[in-house]
Amino acid sequence: MTDSTFKATAAASGASATERFLTDKTARPGGGTNNVVRVNTLATEVLTAVHDVIRRRQVTYEEYNALKSWLIAVGQDGEWPLFLDVWVEHVVEEVAAADRNGSKGTIEGPYYAPGAPALPATSTLPMRDKEAGTPLLFQGQVTGVSGESLGGALLEMWQADADGLYAQFAPGIPEWNLRGSVVADAEGRFAVTTIQPAPYQIPTDGSCGRLITAAGWHAWRPAHLHLKVTAPGHEPLTTQLYFKGGDHIQDDVACAVKPELVLDPQSAPGGGNEVVYDFVLDPAS
């Protein structure tokens, strides 16, 4: 990651992620469950697992009070979306996608923002003049599992910049920088010019950072492109694409890397890099 004159603080990023989640997720009907038996089962098993750890590890009152203090601080810092997306979501995604036959997905993470500007199939993501980073041509095709082209498929793309910062979650960056909604052509093809993102640390000056320090972990995510790919009559795909040989591919703090999602960029004739990646969508169930 390159040096930056400003950083995304935990408080600012946490507040933005919490606001975004409350706006985009919890208002959706059917997002939770009203099944009393299901709630009872899940809550009981989670609490039983916690009780088991306390007994096996002989947790002290000092440790228990430290946990209470930390849990309170996570909420005050607005970091519950960050905590859950980094350390829990990858298992939820694994369960949800177990029956997929098409392309692999992975976590959405806390930095998605709907409503990015619409772009044609061959386009450039919005970016600042002289945007830092290696130019990247990202191209491919969207098809169904039977090989049929999915013309007009929508690819929502978002990514960090060369400083590892996301528009709308860090100060001083234009609202839709490196974010776009690309509409594939009649054959499902797309060719998007962007820059190759940098690895970045999740915010470490808040509660999640204190956990990382206390546990002796690292806070790094490998460089990646985010995508949501949708087409009528097909299951939506949320995924991240990484870069071969990049830092932290093997030890992503969010445990979201899958071998199928690692790109192998090649030098482009006009400079920069290029990569081809095709998306295969499952039919809607």
MIDOSE-1310 file (N, C-alpha, C; in nm, 2 decimals, decimal comma, always signed):
residues 285
mtds	+0,08/-0,12/+0,00/+0,00/+0,00/+0,00/+0,09/+0,12/+0,00; +0,05/+0,22/-0,08/+0,13/+0,34/-0,09/+0,10/+0,43/+0,03; +0,19/+0,53/+0,05/+0,16/+0,63/+0,16/+0,04/+0,72/+0,12; -0,04/+0,76/+0,22/-0,15/+0,85/+0,19/-0,15/+0,96/+0,29
tfka	-0,20/+1,08/+0,25/-0,20/+1,19/+0,34/-0,32/+1,18/+0,43; -0,41/+1,09/+0,41/-0,52/+1,07/+0,50/-0,56/+0,93/+0,51; -0,62/+0,89/+0,62/-0,65/+0,75/+0,65/-0,80/+0,74/+0,69; -0,86/+0,62/+0,66/-0,99/+0,60/+0,70/-0,99/+0,55/+0,85
taaa	-1,04/+0,63/+0,94/-1,04/+0,59/+1,08/-1,15/+0,49/+1,10; -1,13/+0,41/+1,21/-1,22/+0,31/+1,25/-1,36/+0,37/+1,27; -1,36/+0,49/+1,34/-1,49/+0,55/+1,37/-1,56/+0,60/+1,25; -1,49/+0,66/+1,15/-1,56/+0,70/+1,03/-1,60/+0,59/+0,94
sgas	-1,51/+0,49/+0,93/-1,55/+0,37/+0,85/-1,66/+0,29/+0,91; -1,65/+0,28/+1,04/-1,76/+0,21/+1,12/-1,89/+0,27/+1,10; -1,90/+0,40/+1,12/-2,02/+0,48/+1,11/-2,08/+0,46/+0,97; -2,00/+0,47/+0,87/-2,04/+0,46/+0,73/-2,09/+0,32/+0,70
ater	-2,02/+0,22/+0,75/-2,06/+0,08/+0,72/-2,19/+0,05/+0,80; -2,21/+0,10/+0,92/-2,33/+0,08/+0,99/-2,45/+0,14/+0,93; -2,43/+0,27/+0,89/-2,54/+0,34/+0,82/-2,58/+0,27/+0,69; -2,48/+0,23/+0,61/-2,51/+0,16/+0,49/-2,58/+0,03/+0,51
fltd	-2,54/-0,04/+0,61/-2,61/-0,17/+0,64/-2,76/-0,15/+0,68; -2,78/-0,05/+0,77/-2,91/-0,02/+0,81/-3,00/+0,03/+0,70; -2,94/+0,10/+0,60/-3,02/+0,15/+0,49/-3,05/+0,04/+0,39; -2,95/-0,04/+0,36/-2,96/-0,14/+0,24/-3,00/-0,28/+0,28
ktar	-2,98/-0,32/+0,40/-3,00/-0,46/+0,44/-3,13/-0,48/+0,53; -3,13/-0,41/+0,64/-3,24/-0,45/+0,74/-3,38/-0,40/+0,69; -3,39/-0,31/+0,60/-3,52/-0,27/+0,55/-3,58/-0,37/+0,45; -3,50/-0,47/+0,41/-3,55/-0,57/+0,31/-3,65/-0,67/+0,38
pggg	-3,77/-0,69/+0,32/-3,86/-0,78/+0,38/-3,80/-0,93/+0,37; -3,83/-1,00/+0,47/-3,79/-1,14/+0,47/-3,64/-1,16/+0,50; -3,57/-1,06/+0,54/-3,43/-1,07/+0,56/-3,39/-1,14/+0,69; -3,48/-1,16/+0,78/-3,46/-1,23/+0,90/-3,55/-1,35/+0,91
tnnv	-3,58/-1,40/+1,03/-3,67/-1,51/+1,05/-3,76/-1,49/+1,16; -3,89/-1,53/+1,14/-3,99/-1,52/+1,24/-4,02/-1,66/+1,30; -3,94/-1,75/+1,26/-3,96/-1,89/+1,31/-3,90/-1,91/+1,45; -3,99/-1,92/+1,55/-3,95/-1,93/+1,68/-3,86/-2,05/+1,71
vrvn	-3,89/-2,16/+1,65/-3,81/-2,28/+1,67/-3,67/-2,26/+1,62; -3,66/-2,20/+1,50/-3,53/-2,17/+1,44/-3,44/-2,08/+1,52; -3,51/-1,97/+1,57/-3,43/-1,87/+1,65/-3,39/-1,94/+1,78; -3,48/-2,02/+1,84/-3,44/-2,09/+1,97/-3,32/-2,18/+1,94
tlat	-3,32/-2,26/+1,83/-3,22/-2,35/+1,80/-3,08/-2,28/+1,78; -3,08/-2,17/+1,70/-2,96/-2,10/+1,67/-2,90/-2,03/+1,80; -2,99/-1,96/+1,87/-2,95/-1,89/+1,99/-2,89/-1,98/+2,09; -2,96/-2,09/+2,11/-2,92/-2,19/+2,21/-2,79/-2,25/+2,18
evlt	-2,77/-2,29/+2,05/-2,64/-2,35/+2,01/-2,52/-2,25/+2,02; -2,55/-2,13/+1,99/-2,44/-2,03/+2,00/-2,40/-2,01/+2,14; -2,50/-1,99/+2,23/-2,47/-1,97/+2,37/-2,41/-2,09/+2,43; -2,45/-2,21/+2,39/-2,39/-2,34/+2,44/-2,24/-2,34/+2,41
avhd	-2,21/-2,30/+2,28/-2,07/-2,30/+2,24/-1,99/-2,21/+2,32; -2,04/-2,09/+2,35/-1,97/-1,99/+2,44/-1,95/-2,05/+2,58; -2,06/-2,11/+2,63/-2,05/-2,17/+2,76/-1,94/-2,28/+2,77; -1,93/-2,36/+2,66/-1,83/-2,46/+2,65/-1,69/-2,41/+2,66
virr	-1,67/-2,30/+2,58/-1,53/-2,23/+2,58/-1,50/-2,18/+2,72; -1,60/-2,12/+2,79/-1,57/-2,07/+2,92/-1,53/-2,18/+3,02; -1,60/-2,29/+3,01/-1,57/-2,40/+3,10/-1,43/-2,47/+3,06; -1,41/-2,49/+2,94/-1,29/-2,56/+2,89/-1,16/-2,47/+2,92
rqvt	-1,18/-2,34/+2,90/-1,06/-2,25/+2,92/-1,06/-2,18/+3,05; -1,16/-2,22/+3,14/-1,16/-2,16/+3,28/-1,15/-2,00/+3,27; -1,24/-1,95/+3,20/-1,24/-1,80/+3,18/-1,27/-1,73/+3,32; -1,18/-1,63/+3,35/-1,19/-1,56/+3,48/-1,29/-1,44/+3,47
yeey	-1,33/-1,39/+3,58/-1,41/-1,27/+3,59/-1,34/-1,15/+3,52; -1,21/-1,14/+3,54/-1,13/-1,04/+3,48/-1,14/-1,04/+3,33; -1,13/-1,16/+3,27/-1,14/-1,18/+3,13/-1,28/-1,16/+3,08; -1,38/-1,20/+3,16/-1,52/-1,18/+3,13/-1,56/-1,03/+3,12
nalk	-1,51/-0,96/+3,22/-1,54/-0,81/+3,22/-1,46/-0,74/+3,10; -1,34/-0,79/+3,07/-1,27/-0,73/+2,95/-1,35/-0,76/+2,83; -1,42/-0,88/+2,82/-1,50/-0,91/+2,70/-1,62/-0,82/+2,70; -1,69/-0,80/+2,81/-1,80/-0,71/+2,81/-1,77/-0,57/+2,77
swli	-1,65/-0,52/+2,82/-1,61/-0,39/+2,78/-1,58/-0,38/+2,63; -1,52/-0,48/+2,58/-1,48/-0,48/+2,44/-1,61/-0,49/+2,35; -1,71/-0,57/+2,39/-1,83/-0,58/+2,31/-1,91/-0,45/+2,31; -1,91/-0,38/+2,42/-1,97/-0,24/+2,43/-1,90/-0,15/+2,33
avgq	-1,77/-0,15/+2,33/-1,69/-0,06/+2,25/-1,71/-0,09/+2,10; -1,73/-0,22/+2,06/-1,75/-0,25/+1,92/-1,87/-0,18/+1,87; -1,98/-0,18/+1,96/-2,10/-0,10/+1,92/-2,08/+0,04/+1,92; -2,01/+0,10/+2,02/-1,98/+0,24/+2,02/-1,90/+0,29/+1,90
dgew	-1,81/+0,20/+1,86/-1,72/+0,24/+1,74/-1,80/+0,21/+1,61; -1,92/+0,16/+1,61/-1,99/+0,12/+1,49/-1,92/+0,01/+1,41; -1,85/-0,08/+1,48/-1,77/-0,18/+1,41/-1,83/-0,31/+1,40; -1,96/-0,33/+1,44/-2,02/-0,46/+1,42/-2,02/-0,51/+1,28
plfl	-2,06/-0,42/+1,18/-2,05/-0,47/+1,04/-1,91/-0,52/+1,00; -1,80/-0,44/+1,04/-1,67/-0,48/+1,01/-1,63/-0,61/+1,08; -1,66/-0,63/+1,21/-1,63/-0,75/+1,28/-1,70/-0,87/+1,22; -1,83/-0,86/+1,19/-1,90/-0,98/+1,13/-1,86/-1,01/+0,99
dvwv	-1,83/-0,90/+0,91/-1,79/-0,93/+0,77/-1,65/-0,99/+0,76; -1,57/-0,95/+0,85/-1,43/-1,00/+0,85/-1,42/-1,14/+0,90; -1,48/-1,17/+1,02/-1,46/-1,30/+1,08/-1,57/-1,40/+1,08; -1,69/-1,36/+1,03/-1,80/-1,45/+1,03/-1,86/-1,47/+0,89
ehvv	-1,86/-1,37/+0,81/-1,94/-1,38/+0,68/-1,89/-1,49/+0,59; -1,76/-1,52/+0,59/-1,71/-1,62/+0,49/-1,77/-1,76/+0,52; -1,81/-1,79/+0,64/-1,87/-1,92/+0,67/-2,02/-1,91/+0,63; -2,08/-1,80/+0,65/-2,22/-1,79/+0,60/-2,23/-1,80/+0,45
eeva	-2,13/-1,74/+0,38/-2,13/-1,75/+0,23/-2,10/-1,89/+0,19; -2,01/-1,96/+0,26/-1,98/-2,10/+0,23/-2,11/-2,19/+0,23; -2,19/-2,17/+0,34/-2,31/-2,25/+0,35/-2,41/-2,21/+0,25; -2,43/-2,08/+0,22/-2,53/-2,03/+0,13/-2,50/-2,07/-0,02
aadr	-2,37/-2,09/-0,05/-2,33/-2,12/-0,19/-2,30/-2,27/-0,21; -2,33/-2,35/-0,11/-2,28/-2,49/-0,12/-2,34/-2,57/-0,24; -2,45/-2,53/-0,29/-2,52/-2,60/-0,40/-2,49/-2,53/-0,54; -2,41/-2,43/-0,54/-2,39/-2,36/-0,67/-2,31/-2,45/-0,77
ngsk	-2,34/-2,44/-0,89/-2,27/-2,50/-1,00/-2,19/-2,41/-1,08; -2,22/-2,28/-1,07/-2,15/-2,18/-1,15/-2,03/-2,12/-1,08; -2,00/-2,00/-1,11/-1,88/-1,94/-1,06/-1,88/-1,93/-0,90; -1,76/-1,93/-0,85/-1,75/-1,92/-0,70/-1,78/-1,78/-0,66
gtie	-1,84/-1,77/-0,54/-1,86/-1,64/-0,48/-1,78/-1,63/-0,36; -1,78/-1,51/-0,29/-1,72/-1,50/-0,16/-1,79/-1,38/-0,09; -1,73/-1,33/+0,01/-1,80/-1,23/+0,10/-1,82/-1,10/+0,02; -1,93/-1,03/+0,07/-1,95/-0,89/+0,01/-1,86/-0,79/+0,08
gpyy	-1,85/-0,81/+0,21/-1,77/-0,71/+0,29/-1,86/-0,59/+0,32; -1,80/-0,49/+0,40/-1,88/-0,38/+0,45/-1,88/-0,26/+0,36; -1,81/-0,26/+0,24/-1,79/-0,14/+0,16/-1,87/-0,13/+0,03; -1,97/-0,21/+0,02/-2,06/-0,20/-0,10/-2,15/-0,08/-0,09
apga	-2,18/-0,02/-0,20/-2,27/+0,09/-0,20/-2,36/+0,08/-0,33; -2,49/+0,06/-0,32/-2,57/+0,05/-0,44/-2,58/+0,18/-0,51; -2,63/+0,17/-0,64/-2,65/+0,29/-0,71/-2,53/+0,35/-0,78; -2,43/+0,27/-0,81/-2,31/+0,33/-0,88/-2,35/+0,36/-1,02
palp	-2,28/+0,46/-1,08/-2,32/+0,51/-1,22/-2,32/+0,39/-1,32; -2,42/+0,40/-1,41/-2,43/+0,30/-1,51/-2,33/+0,32/-1,62; -2,26/+0,22/-1,66/-2,16/+0,22/-1,76/-2,18/+0,12/-1,87; -2,14/+0,15/-2,00/-2,16/+0,06/-2,11/-2,06/-0,06/-2,09
atst	-2,08/-0,16/-2,18/-2,00/-0,28/-2,17/-1,85/-0,25/-2,18; -1,81/-0,16/-2,27/-1,67/-0,12/-2,28/-1,66/+0,02/-2,22; -1,59/+0,02/-2,10/-1,60/+0,15/-2,03/-1,48/+0,16/-1,93; -1,47/+0,27/-1,87/-1,36/+0,30/-1,77/-1,43/+0,33/-1,64
lpmr	-1,40/+0,27/-1,53/-1,45/+0,31/-1,40/-1,42/+0,46/-1,37; -1,52/+0,53/-1,30/-1,49/+0,66/-1,26/-1,36/+0,67/-1,18; -1,28/+0,77/-1,21/-1,16/+0,78/-1,13/-1,11/+0,92/-1,14; -1,02/+0,96/-1,05/-0,96/+1,09/-1,05/-0,86/+1,11/-1,16
dkea	-0,83/+1,24/-1,20/-0,73/+1,26/-1,29/-0,59/+1,21/-1,24; -0,52/+1,13/-1,33/-0,39/+1,07/-1,29/-0,41/+0,98/-1,17; -0,52/+0,90/-1,17/-0,54/+0,81/-1,06/-0,42/+0,72/-1,04; -0,37/+0,71/-0,92/-0,25/+0,63/-0,89/-0,28/+0,48/-0,91
gtpl	-0,18/+0,40/-0,95/-0,19/+0,26/-0,97/-0,16/+0,21/-1,11; -0,14/+0,08/-1,12/-0,12/+0,02/-1,25/-0,25/+0,01/-1,33; -0,26/+0,06/-1,45/-0,38/+0,04/-1,53/-0,41/-0,11/-1,55; -0,54/-0,14/-1,54/-0,58/-0,28/-1,55/-0,70/-0,29/-1,65
lfqg	-0,69/-0,37/-1,75/-0,81/-0,40/-1,84/-0,87/-0,53/-1,79; -0,99/-0,53/-1,74/-1,06/-0,64/-1,69/-1,17/-0,68/-1,79; -1,17/-0,79/-1,85/-1,26/-0,83/-1,95/-1,31/-0,97/-1,94; -1,42/-1,00/-2,00/-1,47/-1,14/-1,99/-1,61/-1,15/-2,04
qvtg	-1,69/-1,25/-2,01/-1,82/-1,28/-2,05/-1,90/-1,34/-1,94; -2,03/-1,31/-1,94/-2,13/-1,37/-1,84/-2,21/-1,47/-1,92; -2,22/-1,59/-1,87/-2,30/-1,69/-1,93/-2,38/-1,77/-1,82; -2,47/-1,85/-1,86/-2,54/-1,94/-1,77/-2,46/-2,07/-1,76
vsge	-2,50/-2,16/-1,68/-2,43/-2,29/-1,66/-2,44/-2,38/-1,78; -2,53/-2,36/-1,87/-2,54/-2,43/-1,99/-2,46/-2,37/-2,11; -2,39/-2,26/-2,08/-2,31/-2,19/-2,18/-2,38/-2,08/-2,25; -2,51/-2,06/-2,23/-2,58/-1,95/-2,30/-2,53/-1,81/-2,26
slgg	-2,52/-1,73/-2,35/-2,47/-1,59/-2,32/-2,59/-1,52/-2,25; -2,55/-1,44/-2,15/-2,65/-1,36/-2,08/-2,63/-1,21/-2,11; -2,68/-1,18/-2,23/-2,68/-1,04/-2,27/-2,74/-0,94/-2,17; -2,68/-0,83/-2,16/-2,74/-0,73/-2,07/-2,71/-0,75/-1,92
alle	-2,63/-0,86/-1,89/-2,60/-0,88/-1,74/-2,54/-0,76/-1,68; -2,57/-0,74/-1,55/-2,52/-0,62/-1,48/-2,40/-0,67/-1,39; -2,29/-0,60/-1,40/-2,18/-0,62/-1,32/-2,15/-0,49/-1,23; -2,19/-0,50/-1,11/-2,16/-0,39/-1,02/-2,01/-0,41/-0,97
mwqa	-1,93/-0,31/-0,99/-1,79/-0,32/-0,95/-1,75/-0,21/-0,85; -1,67/-0,25/-0,75/-1,62/-0,15/-0,66/-1,48/-0,20/-0,61; -1,39/-0,11/-0,57/-1,26/-0,15/-0,53/-1,19/-0,04/-0,45; -1,09/-0,08/-0,38/-1,00/+0,02/-0,31/-0,91/+0,08/-0,42
dadg	-0,86/+0,20/-0,38/-0,76/+0,27/-0,47/-0,62/+0,22/-0,44; -0,52/+0,28/-0,49/-0,38/+0,24/-0,47/-0,33/+0,27/-0,33; -0,41/+0,34/-0,25/-0,38/+0,36/-0,11/-0,46/+0,26/-0,02; -0,54/+0,17/-0,08/-0,62/+0,08/+0,00/-0,75/+0,14/+0,06
lyaq	-0,80/+0,25/+0,00/-0,91/+0,33/+0,05/-1,03/+0,32/-0,04; -1,15/+0,32/+0,02/-1,27/+0,31/-0,06/-1,35/+0,44/-0,06; -1,39/+0,48/-0,18/-1,48/+0,60/-0,19/-1,61/+0,57/-0,10; -1,66/+0,68/-0,04/-1,77/+0,68/+0,06/-1,74/+0,63/+0,20
fapg	-1,62/+0,57/+0,21/-1,58/+0,52/+0,34/-1,44/+0,58/+0,39; -1,39/+0,67/+0,31/-1,27/+0,74/+0,35/-1,28/+0,89/+0,30; -1,23/+0,98/+0,37/-1,25/+1,12/+0,34/-1,17/+1,16/+0,21; -1,22/+1,26/+0,14/-1,15/+1,33/+0,04/-1,15/+1,25/-0,10
ipew	-1,23/+1,15/-0,11/-1,24/+1,07/-0,24/-1,37/+1,10/-0,30; -1,38/+1,13/-0,43/-1,51/+1,15/-0,50/-1,60/+1,03/-0,47; -1,73/+1,06/-0,47/-1,83/+0,97/-0,42/-1,83/+0,83/-0,49; -1,82/+0,83/-0,62/-1,82/+0,71/-0,70/-1,69/+0,67/-0,76
nlrg	-1,58/+0,71/-0,70/-1,45/+0,68/-0,75/-1,43/+0,53/-0,74; -1,39/+0,47/-0,86/-1,36/+0,33/-0,87/-1,49/+0,24/-0,84; -1,60/+0,29/-0,87/-1,73/+0,22/-0,86/-1,81/+0,24/-0,98; -1,87/+0,13/-1,03/-1,96/+0,15/-1,15/-2,05/+0,03/-1,16
svva	-2,16/+0,05/-1,24/-2,25/-0,06/-1,27/-2,24/-0,08/-1,42; -2,17/-0,19/-1,46/-2,14/-0,21/-1,60/-2,25/-0,30/-1,66; -2,30/-0,26/-1,78/-2,40/-0,34/-1,85/-2,33/-0,42/-1,96; -2,33/-0,55/-1,95/-2,27/-0,63/-2,06/-2,34/-0,62/-2,19
daeg	-2,27/-0,65/-2,30/-2,33/-0,63/-2,43/-2,43/-0,75/-2,46; -2,47/-0,76/-2,58/-2,58/-0,86/-2,62/-2,52/-1,00/-2,60; -2,39/-1,02/-2,60/-2,34/-1,15/-2,58/-2,28/-1,17/-2,44; -2,31/-1,08/-2,35/-2,27/-1,09/-2,21/-2,13/-1,05/-2,19
rfav	-2,06/-0,99/-2,29/-1,92/-0,95/-2,28/-1,91/-0,81/-2,22; -1,79/-0,79/-2,16/-1,76/-0,67/-2,09/-1,61/-0,64/-2,10; -1,57/-0,52/-2,10/-1,42/-0,48/-2,10/-1,41/-0,35/-2,02; -1,36/-0,36/-1,90/-1,36/-0,24/-1,81/-1,21/-0,21/-1,78
ttiq	-1,18/-0,08/-1,80/-1,05/-0,03/-1,76/-1,06/+0,03/-1,62; -0,96/-0,01/-1,54/-0,96/+0,04/-1,40/-0,81/+0,05/-1,36; -0,78/+0,05/-1,23/-0,65/+0,04/-1,19/-0,64/-0,09/-1,10; -0,52/-0,14/-1,09/-0,50/-0,26/-1,00/-0,50/-0,21/-0,85
papy	-0,59/-0,26/-0,77/-0,60/-0,21/-0,63/-0,48/-0,26/-0,55; -0,46/-0,20/-0,43/-0,36/-0,24/-0,34/-0,41/-0,32/-0,23; -0,33/-0,40/-0,16/-0,37/-0,47/-0,04/-0,39/-0,36/+0,07; -0,47/-0,38/+0,17/-0,50/-0,28/+0,27/-0,52/-0,35/+0,40
qipt	-0,50/-0,27/+0,50/-0,54/-0,31/+0,64/-0,68/-0,26/+0,67; -0,76/-0,35/+0,74/-0,88/-0,31/+0,79/-0,85/-0,20/+0,90; -0,94/-0,11/+0,93/-0,91/-0,01/+1,03/-0,87/-0,07/+1,16; -0,76/-0,02/+1,22/-0,70/-0,08/+1,34/-0,70/+0,01/+1,46
dgsc	-0,76/+0,13/+1,45/-0,76/+0,22/+1,56/-0,89/+0,21/+1,65; -0,97/+0,11/+1,62/-1,09/+0,09/+1,70/-1,09/-0,05/+1,76; -1,21/-0,10/+1,80/-1,22/-0,22/+1,87/-1,17/-0,34/+1,80; -1,19/-0,35/+1,67/-1,14/-0,47/+1,59/-0,99/-0,46/+1,59
grli	-0,93/-0,35/+1,58/-0,79/-0,34/+1,59/-0,73/-0,38/+1,72; -0,80/-0,35/+1,83/-0,76/-0,39/+1,96/-0,76/-0,54/+1,98; -0,86/-0,60/+1,92/-0,87/-0,75/+1,92/-0,75/-0,81/+1,84; -0,72/-0,75/+1,72/-0,61/-0,80/+1,64/-0,48/-0,79/+1,72
taag	-0,46/-0,68/+1,78/-0,33/-0,66/+1,86/-0,32/-0,76/+1,97; -0,43/-0,77/+2,05/-0,43/-0,86/+2,17/-0,41/-1,00/+2,13; -0,46/-1,04/+2,01/-0,45/-1,18/+1,97/-0,32/-1,21/+1,89; -0,25/-1,10/+1,86/-0,13/-1,12/+1,78/-0,15/-1,16/+1,63
whaw	-0,27/-1,11/+1,58/-0,30/-1,14/+1,44/-0,25/-1,02/+1,35; -0,27/-1,03/+1,22/-0,24/-0,92/+1,13/-0,38/-0,87/+1,08; -0,38/-0,75/+1,02/-0,50/-0,69/+0,98/-0,52/-0,67/+0,83; -0,44/-0,75/+0,75/-0,43/-0,72/+0,61/-0,52/-0,81/+0,52
rpah	-0,58/-0,74/+0,42/-0,65/-0,81/+0,32/-0,57/-0,80/+0,19; -0,57/-0,91/+0,10/-0,50/-0,90/-0,03/-0,58/-0,80/-0,12; -0,51/-0,75/-0,22/-0,57/-0,67/-0,32/-0,68/-0,74/-0,39; -0,79/-0,68/-0,42/-0,91/-0,75/-0,48/-1,00/-0,65/-0,55
lhlk	-1,07/-0,70/-0,65/-1,19/-0,64/-0,71/-1,31/-0,70/-0,65; -1,41/-0,61/-0,62/-1,54/-0,66/-0,58/-1,64/-0,66/-0,70; -1,73/-0,76/-0,70/-1,83/-0,77/-0,81/-1,96/-0,83/-0,75; -2,07/-0,77/-0,80/-2,20/-0,83/-0,79/-2,25/-0,85/-0,94
vtap	-2,28/-0,97/-0,97/-2,32/-1,00/-1,11/-2,46/-1,06/-1,11; -2,55/-0,99/-1,19/-2,69/-1,03/-1,19/-2,74/-1,04/-1,34; -2,84/-1,12/-1,36/-2,90/-1,13/-1,49/-3,04/-1,19/-1,46; -3,14/-1,15/-1,53/-3,28/-1,20/-1,51/-3,28/-1,35/-1,52
ghep	-3,36/-1,41/-1,43/-3,37/-1,56/-1,43/-3,26/-1,63/-1,37; -3,16/-1,56/-1,31/-3,04/-1,63/-1,26/-3,01/-1,58/-1,12; -2,95/-1,67/-1,04/-2,91/-1,63/-0,91/-2,80/-1,53/-0,91; -2,81/-1,42/-0,83/-2,70/-1,32/-0,82/-2,57/-1,38/-0,77
lttq	-2,46/-1,33/-0,81/-2,33/-1,37/-0,76/-2,26/-1,25/-0,70; -2,21/-1,27/-0,58/-2,13/-1,17/-0,51/-1,99/-1,23/-0,50; -1,89/-1,17/-0,54/-1,76/-1,23/-0,54/-1,65/-1,12/-0,52; -1,52/-1,17/-0,50/-1,40/-1,09/-0,50/-1,30/-1,16/-0,59
lyfk	-1,22/-1,08/-0,66/-1,12/-1,14/-0,75/-0,98/-1,09/-0,70; -0,89/-1,18/-0,68/-0,76/-1,15/-0,62/-0,65/-1,16/-0,73; -0,52/-1,14/-0,70/-0,42/-1,13/-0,79/-0,30/-1,23/-0,76; -0,27/-1,31/-0,85/-0,17/-1,41/-0,83/-0,04/-1,35/-0,78
ggdh	+0,02/-1,41/-0,68/+0,15/-1,36/-0,62/+0,13/-1,24/-0,53; +0,01/-1,19/-0,51/-0,01/-1,08/-0,42/+0,01/-1,11/-0,28; +0,04/-1,01/-0,20/+0,06/-1,02/-0,06/-0,07/-1,06/+0,01; -0,06/-1,16/+0,10/-0,17/-1,20/+0,19/-0,28/-1,28/+0,12
iqdd	-0,24/-1,34/+0,00/-0,33/-1,43/-0,06/-0,35/-1,55/+0,03; -0,25/-1,60/+0,10/-0,25/-1,72/+0,18/-0,30/-1,69/+0,32; -0,30/-1,56/+0,36/-0,34/-1,54/+0,50/-0,43/-1,42/+0,52; -0,53/-1,41/+0,43/-0,63/-1,30/+0,43/-0,70/-1,30/+0,57
vaca	-0,70/-1,18/+0,63/-0,76/-1,17/+0,76/-0,91/-1,21/+0,76; -0,97/-1,19/+0,64/-1,12/-1,22/+0,63/-1,14/-1,36/+0,58; -1,04/-1,44/+0,55/-1,05/-1,58/+0,51/-1,14/-1,59/+0,39; -1,13/-1,50/+0,29/-1,23/-1,50/+0,18/-1,17/-1,54/+0,05
vkpe	-1,04/-1,57/+0,04/-0,98/-1,61/-0,08/-1,01/-1,76/-0,12; -1,04/-1,78/-0,24/-1,06/-1,92/-0,29/-0,97/-1,93/-0,42; -0,91/-2,05/-0,44/-0,82/-2,06/-0,56/-0,89/-2,02/-0,69; -1,02/-2,05/-0,70/-1,08/-2,01/-0,83/-1,10/-1,86/-0,85
lvld	-1,07/-1,78/-0,75/-1,09/-1,64/-0,76/-0,96/-1,56/-0,78; -0,85/-1,63/-0,80/-0,72/-1,57/-0,82/-0,69/-1,54/-0,96; -0,68/-1,41/-1,00/-0,65/-1,37/-1,14/-0,50/-1,39/-1,16; -0,46/-1,40/-1,29/-0,32/-1,40/-1,33/-0,30/-1,29/-1,44
pqsa	-0,28/-1,17/-1,40/-0,27/-1,06/-1,49/-0,15/-1,08/-1,58; -0,17/-1,03/-1,71/-0,06/-1,03/-1,81/-0,03/-0,89/-1,85; +0,09/-0,86/-1,90/+0,12/-0,73/-1,95/+0,04/-0,70/-2,07; -0,02/-0,58/-2,07/-0,11/-0,54/-2,19/-0,02/-0,47/-2,29
pggg	-0,05/-0,48/-2,42/+0,03/-0,42/-2,52/+0,05/-0,27/-2,51; -0,05/-0,20/-2,46/-0,04/-0,06/-2,45/+0,01/-0,01/-2,31; +0,06/-0,10/-2,23/+0,10/-0,07/-2,09/+0,00/-0,11/-1,99; +0,05/-0,13/-1,87/-0,04/-0,18/-1,76/-0,06/-0,33/-1,78
nevv	-0,17/-0,38/-1,72/-0,20/-0,52/-1,72/-0,34/-0,55/-1,77; -0,36/-0,67/-1,81/-0,49/-0,71/-1,86/-0,52/-0,85/-1,80; -0,65/-0,88/-1,79/-0,69/-1,01/-1,74/-0,83/-1,05/-1,80; -0,85/-1,18/-1,82/-0,98/-1,22/-1,87/-1,04/-1,31/-1,76
ydfv	-1,17/-1,29/-1,73/-1,23/-1,37/-1,63/-1,38/-1,38/-1,67; -1,43/-1,50/-1,68/-1,57/-1,52/-1,72/-1,65/-1,56/-1,60; -1,78/-1,51/-1,60/-1,87/-1,54/-1,49/-1,98/-1,64/-1,54; -2,01/-1,74/-1,46/-2,11/-1,84/-1,49/-2,22/-1,83/-1,38
ldpa	-2,34/-1,80/-1,42/-2,45/-1,78/-1,32/-2,54/-1,90/-1,32; -2,58/-1,94/-1,20/-2,68/-2,05/-1,18/-2,82/-2,00/-1,21; -2,91/-2,09/-1,26/-3,05/-2,05/-1,28/-3,11/-2,02/-1,15; -3,21/-1,93/-1,15/-3,28/-1,90/-1,03/-3,36/-2,02/-0,98
s	-3,36/-2,04/-0,85/-3,43/-2,16/-0,80/-3,58/-2,13/-0,78
